[in-house]
């Protein structure tokens, strides 16, 4: 009887454990299942990242649209630059986007400016709604970018 060491895929996780088997006849089948298991795990991880990147692209386009509608060119151009890189599968777009969220004067601090009515600063309903939508989308974009970064 011959003993051989072979990698044994653990169903609970994508990690590989080592096991022993004494039936060398099954080696081809064992290897076949193990390779397929690893390929499936890699494809699932890649598919998840692709899905998140696609969702991030859509969220950024919505943010850019809101910013441009309200006359904000600086942040819309910055986010478009990041989005263009992400669409091109350039990981630096994720890093660039995340950099916009840190420090004073960052994208986190941006507010669509209120209208001046009768010498008083007053937010219109449209501006309030736009700021609420922007805050929500900004949070989603940051979360997606962080998830993509942690899976990279």
Beta strands, then each sheet from edge to edge (+ up, - down):
strand 1: 4-9
strand 2: 16-21
strand 3: 115-117
strand 4: 120-122
sheet 1: 1+ 2-
sheet 2: 3+ 4-
end
